[in-house]
């Protein structure tokens, strides 16, 4: 089985994940803190589009 890891912190994901849409792709993260970090990073690089 393929090991799945958090898109933000690279921790191993368990059964409960949070899906975040970044740059047109959906990624999975382990917690709300990682989801918020990815959203903020995406907003800062997208130029407010």
mmCIF entry with sequence, helices, sheets and N, C-alpha, C, O atoms, coordinates in Angstrom:
data_MODEL
# 
_entry.id   MODEL 
# 
_entity.id                         1 
_entity.type                       polymer 
_entity.pdbx_number_of_molecules   1 
# 
_entity_poly.entity_id                      1 
_entity_poly.type                           'polypeptide(L)' 
_entity_poly.nstd_linkage                   no 
_entity_poly.nstd_monomer                   no 
_entity_poly.pdbx_seq_one_letter_code       
;(UNK)(UNK)(UNK)(UNK)(UNK)(UNK)(UNK)(UNK)(UNK)(UNK)(UNK)(UNK)(UNK)(UNK)(UNK)(UNK)
(UNK)(UNK)(UNK)(UNK)(UNK)(UNK)(UNK)(UNK)(UNK)(UNK)(UNK)(UNK)(UNK)(UNK)(UNK)(UNK)
(UNK)(UNK)(UNK)(UNK)(UNK)(UNK)(UNK)(UNK)(UNK)(UNK)(UNK)(UNK)(UNK)(UNK)(UNK)(UNK)
(UNK)
;
_entity_poly.pdbx_seq_one_letter_code_can   XXXXXXXXXXXXXXXXXXXXXXXXXXXXXXXXXXXXXXXXXXXXXXXXX 
_entity_poly.pdbx_strand_id                 A 
# 
loop_
_entity_poly_seq.entity_id 
_entity_poly_seq.num 
_entity_poly_seq.mon_id 
_entity_poly_seq.hetero 
1 1  UNK n 
1 2  UNK n 
1 3  UNK n 
1 4  UNK n 
1 5  UNK n 
1 6  UNK n 
1 7  UNK n 
1 8  UNK n 
1 9  UNK n 
1 10 UNK n 
1 11 UNK n 
1 12 UNK n 
1 13 UNK n 
1 14 UNK n 
1 15 UNK n 
1 16 UNK n 
1 17 UNK n 
1 18 UNK n 
1 19 UNK n 
1 20 UNK n 
1 21 UNK n 
1 22 UNK n 
1 23 UNK n 
1 24 UNK n 
1 25 UNK n 
1 26 UNK n 
1 27 UNK n 
1 28 UNK n 
1 29 UNK n 
1 30 UNK n 
1 31 UNK n 
1 32 UNK n 
1 33 UNK n 
1 34 UNK n 
1 35 UNK n 
1 36 UNK n 
1 37 UNK n 
1 38 UNK n 
1 39 UNK n 
1 40 UNK n 
1 41 UNK n 
1 42 UNK n 
1 43 UNK n 
1 44 UNK n 
1 45 UNK n 
1 46 UNK n 
1 47 UNK n 
1 48 UNK n 
1 49 UNK n 
# 
_struct_asym.id          A 
_struct_asym.entity_id   1 
# 
_struct_conf.conf_type_id            HELX_P 
_struct_conf.id                      HELX_P1 
_struct_conf.pdbx_PDB_helix_id       AA1 
_struct_conf.beg_label_comp_id       UNK 
_struct_conf.beg_label_asym_id       A 
_struct_conf.beg_label_seq_id        32 
_struct_conf.pdbx_beg_PDB_ins_code   ? 
_struct_conf.end_label_comp_id       UNK 
_struct_conf.end_label_asym_id       A 
_struct_conf.end_label_seq_id        46 
_struct_conf.pdbx_end_PDB_ins_code   ? 
_struct_conf.beg_auth_comp_id        UNK 
_struct_conf.beg_auth_asym_id        A 
_struct_conf.beg_auth_seq_id         32 
_struct_conf.end_auth_comp_id        UNK 
_struct_conf.end_auth_asym_id        A 
_struct_conf.end_auth_seq_id         46 
_struct_conf.pdbx_PDB_helix_class    1 
_struct_conf.details                 ? 
_struct_conf.pdbx_PDB_helix_length   15 
# 
_struct_conf_type.id          HELX_P 
_struct_conf_type.criteria    ? 
_struct_conf_type.reference   ? 
# 
_struct_sheet.id               AA1 
_struct_sheet.type             ? 
_struct_sheet.number_strands   2 
_struct_sheet.details          ? 
# 
_struct_sheet_order.sheet_id     AA1 
_struct_sheet_order.range_id_1   1 
_struct_sheet_order.range_id_2   2 
_struct_sheet_order.offset       ? 
_struct_sheet_order.sense        anti-parallel 
# 
loop_
_struct_sheet_range.sheet_id 
_struct_sheet_range.id 
_struct_sheet_range.beg_label_comp_id 
_struct_sheet_range.beg_label_asym_id 
_struct_sheet_range.beg_label_seq_id 
_struct_sheet_range.pdbx_beg_PDB_ins_code 
_struct_sheet_range.end_label_comp_id 
_struct_sheet_range.end_label_asym_id 
_struct_sheet_range.end_label_seq_id 
_struct_sheet_range.pdbx_end_PDB_ins_code 
_struct_sheet_range.beg_auth_comp_id 
_struct_sheet_range.beg_auth_asym_id 
_struct_sheet_range.beg_auth_seq_id 
_struct_sheet_range.end_auth_comp_id 
_struct_sheet_range.end_auth_asym_id 
_struct_sheet_range.end_auth_seq_id 
AA1 1 UNK A 18 ? UNK A 22 ? UNK A 18 UNK A 22 
AA1 2 UNK A 25 ? UNK A 29 ? UNK A 25 UNK A 29 
# 
loop_
_atom_site.group_PDB 
_atom_site.id 
_atom_site.type_symbol 
_atom_site.label_atom_id 
_atom_site.label_alt_id 
_atom_site.label_comp_id 
_atom_site.label_asym_id 
_atom_site.label_entity_id 
_atom_site.label_seq_id 
_atom_site.pdbx_PDB_ins_code 
_atom_site.Cartn_x 
_atom_site.Cartn_y 
_atom_site.Cartn_z 
_atom_site.occupancy 
_atom_site.B_iso_or_equiv 
_atom_site.pdbx_formal_charge 
_atom_site.auth_seq_id 
_atom_site.auth_comp_id 
_atom_site.auth_asym_id 
_atom_site.auth_atom_id 
_atom_site.pdbx_PDB_model_num 
ATOM 1   N N  . UNK A 1 1  ? 0.842  -1.190 0.000  1.00 0.00 ? 1  UNK A N  1 
ATOM 2   C CA . UNK A 1 1  ? 0.000  0.000  0.000  1.00 0.00 ? 1  UNK A CA 1 
ATOM 3   C C  . UNK A 1 1  ? 0.886  1.252  0.000  1.00 0.00 ? 1  UNK A C  1 
ATOM 4   O O  . UNK A 1 1  ? 1.915  1.291  0.675  1.00 0.00 ? 1  UNK A O  1 
ATOM 5   N N  . UNK A 1 2  ? 0.490  2.244  -0.740 1.00 0.00 ? 2  UNK A N  1 
ATOM 6   C CA . UNK A 1 2  ? 1.242  3.474  -0.836 1.00 0.00 ? 2  UNK A CA 1 
ATOM 7   C C  . UNK A 1 2  ? 1.058  4.306  0.428  1.00 0.00 ? 2  UNK A C  1 
ATOM 8   O O  . UNK A 1 2  ? -0.064 4.503  0.894  1.00 0.00 ? 2  UNK A O  1 
ATOM 9   N N  . UNK A 1 3  ? 2.158  4.786  0.971  1.00 0.00 ? 3  UNK A N  1 
ATOM 10  C CA . UNK A 1 3  ? 2.106  5.632  2.154  1.00 0.00 ? 3  UNK A CA 1 
ATOM 11  C C  . UNK A 1 3  ? 1.694  7.040  1.739  1.00 0.00 ? 3  UNK A C  1 
ATOM 12  O O  . UNK A 1 3  ? 2.280  7.623  0.826  1.00 0.00 ? 3  UNK A O  1 
ATOM 13  N N  . UNK A 1 4  ? 0.688  7.578  2.411  1.00 0.00 ? 4  UNK A N  1 
ATOM 14  C CA . UNK A 1 4  ? 0.220  8.930  2.119  1.00 0.00 ? 4  UNK A CA 1 
ATOM 15  C C  . UNK A 1 4  ? 0.754  9.874  3.191  1.00 0.00 ? 4  UNK A C  1 
ATOM 16  O O  . UNK A 1 4  ? 0.764  9.546  4.378  1.00 0.00 ? 4  UNK A O  1 
ATOM 17  N N  . UNK A 1 5  ? 1.199  11.060 2.752  1.00 0.00 ? 5  UNK A N  1 
ATOM 18  C CA . UNK A 1 5  ? 1.733  12.030 3.690  1.00 0.00 ? 5  UNK A CA 1 
ATOM 19  C C  . UNK A 1 5  ? 1.057  13.382 3.508  1.00 0.00 ? 5  UNK A C  1 
ATOM 20  O O  . UNK A 1 5  ? 0.509  13.683 2.448  1.00 0.00 ? 5  UNK A O  1 
ATOM 21  N N  . UNK A 1 6  ? 1.107  14.180 4.549  1.00 0.00 ? 6  UNK A N  1 
ATOM 22  C CA . UNK A 1 6  ? 0.534  15.524 4.557  1.00 0.00 ? 6  UNK A CA 1 
ATOM 23  C C  . UNK A 1 6  ? 1.269  16.400 3.541  1.00 0.00 ? 6  UNK A C  1 
ATOM 24  O O  . UNK A 1 6  ? 2.498  16.374 3.463  1.00 0.00 ? 6  UNK A O  1 
ATOM 25  N N  . UNK A 1 7  ? 0.511  17.169 2.769  1.00 0.00 ? 7  UNK A N  1 
ATOM 26  C CA . UNK A 1 7  ? 1.100  18.042 1.759  1.00 0.00 ? 7  UNK A CA 1 
ATOM 27  C C  . UNK A 1 7  ? 1.868  19.209 2.384  1.00 0.00 ? 7  UNK A C  1 
ATOM 28  O O  . UNK A 1 7  ? 2.701  19.823 1.718  1.00 0.00 ? 7  UNK A O  1 
ATOM 29  N N  . UNK A 1 8  ? 1.598  19.520 3.649  1.00 0.00 ? 8  UNK A N  1 
ATOM 30  C CA . UNK A 1 8  ? 2.261  20.654 4.291  1.00 0.00 ? 8  UNK A CA 1 
ATOM 31  C C  . UNK A 1 8  ? 3.455  20.241 5.137  1.00 0.00 ? 8  UNK A C  1 
ATOM 32  O O  . UNK A 1 8  ? 4.528  20.833 5.023  1.00 0.00 ? 8  UNK A O  1 
ATOM 33  N N  . UNK A 1 9  ? 3.284  19.232 5.985  1.00 0.00 ? 9  UNK A N  1 
ATOM 34  C CA . UNK A 1 9  ? 4.354  18.900 6.944  1.00 0.00 ? 9  UNK A CA 1 
ATOM 35  C C  . UNK A 1 9  ? 4.983  17.535 6.713  1.00 0.00 ? 9  UNK A C  1 
ATOM 36  O O  . UNK A 1 9  ? 5.936  17.170 7.402  1.00 0.00 ? 9  UNK A O  1 
ATOM 37  N N  . UNK A 1 10 ? 4.473  16.785 5.765  1.00 0.00 ? 10 UNK A N  1 
ATOM 38  C CA . UNK A 1 10 ? 5.019  15.479 5.383  1.00 0.00 ? 10 UNK A CA 1 
ATOM 39  C C  . UNK A 1 10 ? 4.820  14.389 6.444  1.00 0.00 ? 10 UNK A C  1 
ATOM 40  O O  . UNK A 1 10 ? 5.472  13.346 6.392  1.00 0.00 ? 10 UNK A O  1 
ATOM 41  N N  . UNK A 1 11 ? 3.919  14.630 7.404  1.00 0.00 ? 11 UNK A N  1 
ATOM 42  C CA . UNK A 1 11 ? 3.589  13.585 8.379  1.00 0.00 ? 11 UNK A CA 1 
ATOM 43  C C  . UNK A 1 11 ? 2.722  12.524 7.699  1.00 0.00 ? 11 UNK A C  1 
ATOM 44  O O  . UNK A 1 11 ? 2.037  12.811 6.717  1.00 0.00 ? 11 UNK A O  1 
ATOM 45  N N  . UNK A 1 12 ? 2.755  11.319 8.216  1.00 0.00 ? 12 UNK A N  1 
ATOM 46  C CA . UNK A 1 12 ? 1.927  10.246 7.670  1.00 0.00 ? 12 UNK A CA 1 
ATOM 47  C C  . UNK A 1 12 ? 0.457  10.535 7.955  1.00 0.00 ? 12 UNK A C  1 
ATOM 48  O O  . UNK A 1 12 ? 0.101  10.904 9.074  1.00 0.00 ? 12 UNK A O  1 
ATOM 49  N N  . UNK A 1 13 ? -0.395 10.370 6.951  1.00 0.00 ? 13 UNK A N  1 
ATOM 50  C CA . UNK A 1 13 ? -1.830 10.617 7.101  1.00 0.00 ? 13 UNK A CA 1 
ATOM 51  C C  . UNK A 1 13 ? -2.530 9.378  7.634  1.00 0.00 ? 13 UNK A C  1 
ATOM 52  O O  . UNK A 1 13 ? -2.167 8.251  7.295  1.00 0.00 ? 13 UNK A O  1 
ATOM 53  N N  . UNK A 1 14 ? -3.541 9.599  8.475  1.00 0.00 ? 14 UNK A N  1 
ATOM 54  C CA . UNK A 1 14 ? -4.354 8.483  8.952  1.00 0.00 ? 14 UNK A CA 1 
ATOM 55  C C  . UNK A 1 14 ? -5.688 8.519  8.209  1.00 0.00 ? 14 UNK A C  1 
ATOM 56  O O  . UNK A 1 14 ? -5.779 9.130  7.144  1.00 0.00 ? 14 UNK A O  1 
ATOM 57  N N  . UNK A 1 15 ? -6.699 7.893  8.738  1.00 0.00 ? 15 UNK A N  1 
ATOM 58  C CA . UNK A 1 15 ? -7.996 7.794  8.069  1.00 0.00 ? 15 UNK A CA 1 
ATOM 59  C C  . UNK A 1 15 ? -8.702 9.149  7.981  1.00 0.00 ? 15 UNK A C  1 
ATOM 60  O O  . UNK A 1 15 ? -9.484 9.381  7.059  1.00 0.00 ? 15 UNK A O  1 
ATOM 61  N N  . UNK A 1 16 ? -8.434 10.032 8.923  1.00 0.00 ? 16 UNK A N  1 
ATOM 62  C CA . UNK A 1 16 ? -9.093 11.337 8.928  1.00 0.00 ? 16 UNK A CA 1 
ATOM 63  C C  . UNK A 1 16 ? -8.157 12.392 8.356  1.00 0.00 ? 16 UNK A C  1 
ATOM 64  O O  . UNK A 1 16 ? -7.147 12.740 8.968  1.00 0.00 ? 16 UNK A O  1 
ATOM 65  N N  . UNK A 1 17 ? -8.501 12.892 7.183  1.00 0.00 ? 17 UNK A N  1 
ATOM 66  C CA . UNK A 1 17 ? -7.702 13.923 6.532  1.00 0.00 ? 17 UNK A CA 1 
ATOM 67  C C  . UNK A 1 17 ? -8.584 15.106 6.184  1.00 0.00 ? 17 UNK A C  1 
ATOM 68  O O  . UNK A 1 17 ? -9.811 15.006 6.190  1.00 0.00 ? 17 UNK A O  1 
ATOM 69  N N  . UNK A 1 18 ? -7.954 16.215 5.883  1.00 0.00 ? 18 UNK A N  1 
ATOM 70  C CA . UNK A 1 18 ? -8.646 17.420 5.444  1.00 0.00 ? 18 UNK A CA 1 
ATOM 71  C C  . UNK A 1 18 ? -8.207 17.671 4.011  1.00 0.00 ? 18 UNK A C  1 
ATOM 72  O O  . UNK A 1 18 ? -7.012 17.678 3.715  1.00 0.00 ? 18 UNK A O  1 
ATOM 73  N N  . UNK A 1 19 ? -9.166 17.876 3.125  1.00 0.00 ? 19 UNK A N  1 
ATOM 74  C CA . UNK A 1 19 ? -8.856 18.141 1.719  1.00 0.00 ? 19 UNK A CA 1 
ATOM 75  C C  . UNK A 1 19 ? -8.865 19.647 1.491  1.00 0.00 ? 19 UNK A C  1 
ATOM 76  O O  . UNK A 1 19 ? -9.793 20.346 1.899  1.00 0.00 ? 19 UNK A O  1 
ATOM 77  N N  . UNK A 1 20 ? -7.812 20.135 0.831  1.00 0.00 ? 20 UNK A N  1 
ATOM 78  C CA . UNK A 1 20 ? -7.645 21.559 0.556  1.00 0.00 ? 20 UNK A CA 1 
ATOM 79  C C  . UNK A 1 20 ? -7.381 21.724 -0.926 1.00 0.00 ? 20 UNK A C  1 
ATOM 80  O O  . UNK A 1 20 ? -6.550 21.015 -1.494 1.00 0.00 ? 20 UNK A O  1 
ATOM 81  N N  . UNK A 1 21 ? -8.092 22.670 -1.569 1.00 0.00 ? 21 UNK A N  1 
ATOM 82  C CA . UNK A 1 21 ? -7.878 22.926 -2.988 1.00 0.00 ? 21 UNK A CA 1 
ATOM 83  C C  . UNK A 1 21 ? -6.848 24.045 -3.133 1.00 0.00 ? 21 UNK A C  1 
ATOM 84  O O  . UNK A 1 21 ? -7.071 25.174 -2.696 1.00 0.00 ? 21 UNK A O  1 
ATOM 85  N N  . UNK A 1 22 ? -5.715 23.709 -3.756 1.00 0.00 ? 22 UNK A N  1 
ATOM 86  C CA . UNK A 1 22 ? -4.605 24.639 -3.934 1.00 0.00 ? 22 UNK A CA 1 
ATOM 87  C C  . UNK A 1 22 ? -4.197 24.632 -5.395 1.00 0.00 ? 22 UNK A C  1 
ATOM 88  O O  . UNK A 1 22 ? -3.870 23.582 -5.948 1.00 0.00 ? 22 UNK A O  1 
ATOM 89  N N  . UNK A 1 23 ? -4.215 25.790 -6.017 1.00 0.00 ? 23 UNK A N  1 
ATOM 90  C CA . UNK A 1 23 ? -3.768 25.894 -7.403 1.00 0.00 ? 23 UNK A CA 1 
ATOM 91  C C  . UNK A 1 23 ? -4.510 24.977 -8.352 1.00 0.00 ? 23 UNK A C  1 
ATOM 92  O O  . UNK A 1 23 ? -3.915 24.478 -9.307 1.00 0.00 ? 23 UNK A O  1 
ATOM 93  N N  . UNK A 1 24 ? -5.796 24.740 -8.118 1.00 0.00 ? 24 UNK A N  1 
ATOM 94  C CA . UNK A 1 24 ? -6.589 23.902 -8.992 1.00 0.00 ? 24 UNK A CA 1 
ATOM 95  C C  . UNK A 1 24 ? -6.503 22.411 -8.683 1.00 0.00 ? 24 UNK A C  1 
ATOM 96  O O  . UNK A 1 24 ? -7.177 21.611 -9.333 1.00 0.00 ? 24 UNK A O  1 
ATOM 97  N N  . UNK A 1 25 ? -5.686 22.022 -7.704 1.00 0.00 ? 25 UNK A N  1 
ATOM 98  C CA . UNK A 1 25 ? -5.564 20.619 -7.321 1.00 0.00 ? 25 UNK A CA 1 
ATOM 99  C C  . UNK A 1 25 ? -5.996 20.450 -5.874 1.00 0.00 ? 25 UNK A C  1 
ATOM 100 O O  . UNK A 1 25 ? -5.835 21.356 -5.055 1.00 0.00 ? 25 UNK A O  1 
ATOM 101 N N  . UNK A 1 26 ? -6.542 19.289 -5.570 1.00 0.00 ? 26 UNK A N  1 
ATOM 102 C CA . UNK A 1 26 ? -6.936 18.972 -4.207 1.00 0.00 ? 26 UNK A CA 1 
ATOM 103 C C  . UNK A 1 26 ? -5.831 18.150 -3.560 1.00 0.00 ? 26 UNK A C  1 
ATOM 104 O O  . UNK A 1 26 ? -5.384 17.139 -4.102 1.00 0.00 ? 26 UNK A O  1 
ATOM 105 N N  . UNK A 1 27 ? -5.403 18.606 -2.390 1.00 0.00 ? 27 UNK A N  1 
ATOM 106 C CA . UNK A 1 27 ? -4.374 17.899 -1.628 1.00 0.00 ? 27 UNK A CA 1 
ATOM 107 C C  . UNK A 1 27 ? -4.935 17.562 -0.253 1.00 0.00 ? 27 UNK A C  1 
ATOM 108 O O  . UNK A 1 27 ? -5.908 18.168 0.196  1.00 0.00 ? 27 UNK A O  1 
ATOM 109 N N  . UNK A 1 28 ? -4.313 16.591 0.410  1.00 0.00 ? 28 UNK A N  1 
ATOM 110 C CA . UNK A 1 28 ? -4.753 16.177 1.734  1.00 0.00 ? 28 UNK A CA 1 
ATOM 111 C C  . UNK A 1 28 ? -3.737 16.604 2.781  1.00 0.00 ? 28 UNK A C  1 
ATOM 112 O O  . UNK A 1 28 ? -2.528 16.493 2.577  1.00 0.00 ? 28 UNK A O  1 
ATOM 113 N N  . UNK A 1 29 ? -4.248 17.095 3.907  1.00 0.00 ? 29 UNK A N  1 
ATOM 114 C CA . UNK A 1 29 ? -3.395 17.500 5.019  1.00 0.00 ? 29 UNK A CA 1 
ATOM 115 C C  . UNK A 1 29 ? -3.880 16.828 6.288  1.00 0.00 ? 29 UNK A C  1 
ATOM 116 O O  . UNK A 1 29 ? -4.993 16.305 6.342  1.00 0.00 ? 29 UNK A O  1 
ATOM 117 N N  . UNK A 1 30 ? -3.029 16.845 7.317  1.00 0.00 ? 30 UNK A N  1 
ATOM 118 C CA . UNK A 1 30 ? -3.322 16.106 8.542  1.00 0.00 ? 30 UNK A CA 1 
ATOM 119 C C  . UNK A 1 30 ? -4.149 16.890 9.559  1.00 0.00 ? 30 UNK A C  1 
ATOM 120 O O  . UNK A 1 30 ? -4.811 16.284 10.402 1.00 0.00 ? 30 UNK A O  1 
ATOM 121 N N  . UNK A 1 31 ? -4.127 18.230 9.499  1.00 0.00 ? 31 UNK A N  1 
ATOM 122 C CA . UNK A 1 31 ? -4.815 19.000 10.541 1.00 0.00 ? 31 UNK A CA 1 
ATOM 123 C C  . UNK A 1 31 ? -5.219 20.380 10.026 1.00 0.00 ? 31 UNK A C  1 
ATOM 124 O O  . UNK A 1 31 ? -4.833 20.790 8.931  1.00 0.00 ? 31 UNK A O  1 
ATOM 125 N N  . UNK A 1 32 ? -6.007 21.087 10.843 1.00 0.00 ? 32 UNK A N  1 
ATOM 126 C CA . UNK A 1 32 ? -6.456 22.424 10.475 1.00 0.00 ? 32 UNK A CA 1 
ATOM 127 C C  . UNK A 1 32 ? -5.294 23.408 10.330 1.00 0.00 ? 32 UNK A C  1 
ATOM 128 O O  . UNK A 1 32 ? -5.326 24.285 9.468  1.00 0.00 ? 32 UNK A O  1 
ATOM 129 N N  . UNK A 1 33 ? -4.276 23.263 11.166 1.00 0.00 ? 33 UNK A N  1 
ATOM 130 C CA . UNK A 1 33 ? -3.117 24.161 11.086 1.00 0.00 ? 33 UNK A CA 1 
ATOM 131 C C  . UNK A 1 33 ? -2.415 24.036 9.737  1.00 0.00 ? 33 UNK A C  1 
ATOM 132 O O  . UNK A 1 33 ? -2.039 25.044 9.138  1.00 0.00 ? 33 UNK A O  1 
ATOM 133 N N  . UNK A 1 34 ? -2.240 22.824 9.264  1.00 0.00 ? 34 UNK A N  1 
ATOM 134 C CA . UNK A 1 34 ? -1.604 22.607 7.954  1.00 0.00 ? 34 UNK A CA 1 
ATOM 135 C C  . UNK A 1 34 ? -2.501 23.123 6.828  1.00 0.00 ? 34 UNK A C  1 
ATOM 136 O O  . UNK A 1 34 ? -2.007 23.699 5.859  1.00 0.00 ? 34 UNK A O  1 
ATOM 137 N N  . UNK A 1 35 ? -3.803 22.923 6.947  1.00 0.00 ? 35 UNK A N  1 
ATOM 138 C CA . UNK A 1 35 ? -4.736 23.418 5.934  1.00 0.00 ? 35 UNK A CA 1 
ATOM 139 C C  . UNK A 1 35 ? -4.662 24.937 5.846  1.00 0.00 ? 35 UNK A C  1 
ATOM 140 O O  . UNK A 1 35 ? -4.624 25.499 4.751  1.00 0.00 ? 35 UNK A O  1 
ATOM 141 N N  . UNK A 1 36 ? -4.643 25.596 6.994  1.00 0.00 ? 36 UNK A N  1 
ATOM 142 C CA . UNK A 1 36 ? -4.571 27.054 7.026  1.00 0.00 ? 36 UNK A CA 1 
ATOM 143 C C  . UNK A 1 36 ? -3.244 27.541 6.444  1.00 0.00 ? 36 UNK A C  1 
ATOM 144 O O  . UNK A 1 36 ? -3.220 28.524 5.704  1.00 0.00 ? 36 UNK A O  1 
ATOM 145 N N  . UNK A 1 37 ? -2.159 26.875 6.766  1.00 0.00 ? 37 UNK A N  1 
ATOM 146 C CA . UNK A 1 37 ? -0.849 27.266 6.243  1.00 0.00 ? 37 UNK A CA 1 
ATOM 147 C C  . UNK A 1 37 ? -0.814 27.180 4.720  1.00 0.00 ? 37 UNK A C  1 
ATOM 148 O O  . UNK A 1 37 ? -0.276 28.070 4.062  1.00 0.00 ? 37 UNK A O  1 
ATOM 149 N N  . UNK A 1 38 ? -1.383 26.117 4.158  1.00 0.00 ? 38 UNK A N  1 
ATOM 150 C CA . UNK A 1 38 ? -1.412 25.982 2.696  1.00 0.00 ? 38 UNK A CA 1 
ATOM 151 C C  . UNK A 1 38 ? -2.301 27.036 2.055  1.00 0.00 ? 38 UNK A C  1 
ATOM 152 O O  . UNK A 1 38 ? -1.958 27.583 1.007  1.00 0.00 ? 38 UNK A O  1 
ATOM 153 N N  . UNK A 1 39 ? -3.435 27.324 2.670  1.00 0.00 ? 39 UNK A N  1 
ATOM 154 C CA . UNK A 1 39 ? -4.330 28.363 2.120  1.00 0.00 ? 39 UNK A CA 1 
ATOM 155 C C  . UNK A 1 39 ? -3.634 29.722 2.116  1.00 0.00 ? 39 UNK A C  1 
ATOM 156 O O  . UNK A 1 39 ? -3.726 30.467 1.140  1.00 0.00 ? 39 UNK A O  1 
ATOM 157 N N  . UNK A 1 40 ? -2.940 30.042 3.203  1.00 0.00 ? 40 UNK A N  1 
ATOM 158 C CA . UNK A 1 40 ? -2.234 31.320 3.286  1.00 0.00 ? 40 UNK A CA 1 
ATOM 159 C C  . UNK A 1 40 ? -1.103 31.390 2.270  1.00 0.00 ? 40 UNK A C  1 
ATOM 160 O O  . UNK A 1 40 ? -0.902 32.428 1.639  1.00 0.00 ? 40 UNK A O  1 
ATOM 161 N N  . UNK A 1 41 ? -0.369 30.310 2.105  1.00 0.00 ? 41 UNK A N  1 
ATOM 162 C CA . UNK A 1 41 ? 0.716  30.285 1.128  1.00 0.00 ? 41 UNK A CA 1 
ATOM 163 C C  . UNK A 1 41 ? 0.163  30.437 -0.282 1.00 0.00 ? 41 UNK A C  1 
ATOM 164 O O  . UNK A 1 41 ? 0.750  31.150 -1.096 1.00 0.00 ? 41 UNK A O  1 
ATOM 165 N N  . UNK A 1 42 ? -0.946 29.786 -0.584 1.00 0.00 ? 42 UNK A N  1 
ATOM 166 C CA . UNK A 1 42 ? -1.557 29.887 -1.909 1.00 0.00 ? 42 UNK A CA 1 
ATOM 167 C C  . UNK A 1 42 ? -2.046 31.311 -2.164 1.00 0.00 ? 42 UNK A C  1 
ATOM 168 O O  . UNK A 1 42 ? -1.865 31.845 -3.259 1.00 0.00 ? 42 UNK A O  1 
ATOM 169 N N  . UNK A 1 43 ? -2.668 31.927 -1.153 1.00 0.00 ? 43 UNK A N  1 
ATOM 170 C CA . UNK A 1 43 ? -3.173 33.289 -1.307 1.00 0.00 ? 43 UNK A CA 1 
ATOM 171 C C  . UNK A 1 43 ? -2.044 34.276 -1.544 1.00 0.00 ? 43 UNK A C  1 
ATOM 172 O O  . UNK A 1 43 ? -2.201 35.217 -2.321 1.00 0.00 ? 43 UNK A O  1 
ATOM 173 N N  . UNK A 1 44 ? -0.910 34.078 -0.889 1.00 0.00 ? 44 UNK A N  1 
ATOM 174 C CA . UNK A 1 44 ? 0.197  35.010 -1.035 1.00 0.00 ? 44 UNK A CA 1 
ATOM 175 C C  . UNK A 1 44 ? 0.903  34.865 -2.387 1.00 0.00 ? 44 UNK A C  1 
ATOM 176 O O  . UNK A 1 44 ? 1.506  35.822 -2.873 1.00 0.00 ? 44 UNK A O  1 
ATOM 177 N N  . UNK A 1 45 ? 0.834  33.689 -2.991 1.00 0.00 ? 45 UNK A N  1 
ATOM 178 C CA . UNK A 1 45 ? 1.490  33.483 -4.289 1.00 0.00 ? 45 UNK A CA 1 
ATOM 179 C C  . UNK A 1 45 ? 0.565  33.711 -5.473 1.00 0.00 ? 45 UNK A C  1 
ATOM 180 O O  . UNK A 1 45 ? 1.030  33.894 -6.598 1.00 0.00 ? 45 UNK A O  1 
ATOM 181 N N  . UNK A 1 46 ? -0.751 33.701 -5.227 1.00 0.00 ? 46 UNK A N  1 
ATOM 182 C CA . UNK A 1 46 ? -1.683 33.854 -6.344 1.00 0.00 ? 46 UNK A CA 1 
ATOM 183 C C  . UNK A 1 46 ? -1.922 35.301 -6.723 1.00 0.00 ? 46 UNK A C  1 
ATOM 184 O O  . UNK A 1 46 ? -2.540 35.557 -7.756 1.00 0.00 ? 46 UNK A O  1 
ATOM 185 N N  . UNK A 1 47 ? -1.462 36.251 -5.939 1.00 0.00 ? 47 UNK A N  1 
ATOM 186 C CA . UNK A 1 47 ? -1.626 37.648 -6.277 1.00 0.00 ? 47 UNK A CA 1 
ATOM 187 C C  . UNK A 1 47 ? -3.035 38.150 -6.067 1.00 0.00 ? 47 UNK A C  1 
ATOM 188 O O  . UNK A 1 47 ? -3.416 39.172 -6.639 1.00 0.00 ? 47 UNK A O  1 
ATOM 189 N N  . UNK A 1 48 ? -3.831 37.447 -5.247 1.00 0.00 ? 48 UNK A N  1 
ATOM 190 C CA . UNK A 1 48 ? -5.174 37.891 -4.929 1.00 0.00 ? 48 UNK A CA 1 
ATOM 191 C C  . UNK A 1 48 ? -6.183 37.672 -6.040 1.00 0.00 ? 48 UNK A C  1 
ATOM 192 O O  . UNK A 1 48 ? -7.190 38.378 -6.104 1.00 0.00 ? 48 UNK A O  1 
ATOM 193 N N  . UNK A 1 49 ? -5.938 36.721 -6.907 1.00 0.00 ? 49 UNK A N  1 
ATOM 194 C CA . UNK A 1 49 ? -6.856 36.449 -8.019 1.00 0.00 ? 49 UNK A CA 1 
ATOM 195 C C  . UNK A 1 49 ? -8.135 35.854 -7.530 1.00 0.00 ? 49 UNK A C  1 
ATOM 196 O O  . UNK A 1 49 ? -9.024 35.561 -8.329 1.00 0.00 ? 49 UNK A O  1 
# 
